[in-house]
Amino acid sequence: MPSELPDPVRRSMFAIGCIAMGAATAGFLAATVRFFVPNVLYEPSRRFDIGAPSDFPPGGAATFLPDWRLYVFNGTDGFYAISSVCTHLGCNVRRGGPGFECPCHGSQFDESGQVVQGPAPDPLAWYALSLSPHAQLVVDLDQQVTPEFRLRA
Amino acid sequence: MNQSTPGSMAAWLDGVRRSVSRVGWPVTDKDRAAAMISSLFLHIHPARVSRHVLKPTYTFALGLIAGILFLVLSVTGLALMLYYVPYPPEAYRSMKDLQFVVTFGIVLRNMHRWSAHAMVAIVFVHMCRVFWTGSYKPPREFNWVVGVLLLLLTLGLSFTGYLLPWDQLAFWAITVGTNIAAHAPVVGEQMKFLLLGGHVIGPMTLLRFYVLHCVILPLAMLLLVSLHVWRVRKDGLSGAATQASPEEEVAGVFPASTKTYGLMALSKRPRASVEARDPNDEVFAWPHLLYRELLVALAVIVALHVVSLVFMAPLEEMADPTRTPNPAKAPWYFLGLQELVHYSTLVGGVIVPAVLVLALLIIPYVDRDPKGSGRWFAPERRITNSIFTALVALFVGLTIVGTLFRGANWAWVWPWR
């Protein structure tokens, strides 16, 4: 049957071609974005040991580990580690008052890292502690814990 | 050739000259037009320009100055790349080399640094000029959008360059800057990870910033600057008034145009730029525009040399991730944002910058009334100009507060104490 309209087969082939082309482009873009995500990070390990439990004085005094940006406490009920990275813009908080103070924008945190004052949106991070087979304290920065966390060593 | 007389030698040399440049030193008006049109480098100028746009107080040559600064930054940047190693801690050592070992290295570095600061400021002021003269009105809406993108690119170039010296100033400014970006909802943390190439600022970050700073962003800049200039050329040079101001009419400086002709179906060019081509109002770009441009370029380069010889670019001790300086400040053009972030992270770091950029991008499509274009502070635009001026004043005010009035712990200080 002669018709003025375009051949429906050609029309649907064209549509399939366009969809395939679009999908290929989307895949290509996704692959490009994925390329920019590094698979190996040449940076300090996110899980590391910080020394024997006996290195940390008991009685709840904080030990600051500048290289790891961590405060480690040996409390009466166990060990715990609080990050010194301010949740506002990433400066190092320092001990001040009963808890911590950030020098950059004046955020203040209590001794468990909860925000008392200032622009910090979140409390300081708590990281999981564990004991290695060699009786070393191990911190895992990829494992955040609640302020109830204590490691009995 | 061996039998040539001095006369034919001159003719031969003239032939060589003609093969390089078809038009000689222009003497006639026809040659003056041809000089502009037939040169790759000059043909971004029209052959003739309106006298209104040549008035220094109309544009203050700000776009031209921004372009010259970009050129200076490209040349000095290429020179610095010959000594710079984008890997810590060699990056910092190469800065020390540039400062103390390389002949004229310190001058080149100073010039690169101060030009970069100047470019951020000039591009911003250029944007204000275009707004206050209503030059984003049709047919130049899209070129305003390109201009906003160029402002963002300028900030990006300056920000990525800020990390490269790998000193304390660089490290903590980028820490604060990237953490402001990380507060963006949903994608903030992922964007920060991509930008840093990891969780912390390290060798990967330096390499990424280096490639962005030296290749990706400058290429994007070149592309958009070409588009920007091309559109200026196609849409007409600046939104200069086609009619003289009442005072000028009375003084007979610029006789008012009485011609209003549109080419209608013959041309797709917008009416406004057709009307602007009033032959009584135009002068030849050679020499009137060209000499002014050379003069501005000379002044800019002299000023940069003086500043670079007198003021040293800062270089603090090597970056130390374990020791935060107090206060830690972002680059000065982000200190307005940092001041806002000090009150609220979400408002200062996300909502305000997003709304500002969005508002800048859509303003020419919202404010389409063609009245008041091509004049400074046109009375028809009093409300629009007032809102814009208030926002600019607020932003500049916050930047000044963040830069000068904030000390340790971000507490208020008086700069003169």
Interface residues (C-beta under 8 A of the other chain):
Chain A: F36 V37 P38 L41 Y42 E43 P44 R46 P66 D67 R69 H88 L89 G90 C91 N92 E101 C102 P103 C104 H105 G106 P119 P121 L141
Chain B: W172 T175 V176 T178 N179 I180 H183 F193 L194 G197 G198 H199 V200 G202 P203 M204 P321 T322 R323 T324 N326 P327 A328 Q338 V341 H342 Y343 S344 T345 L346 A408 N409 W410 A411
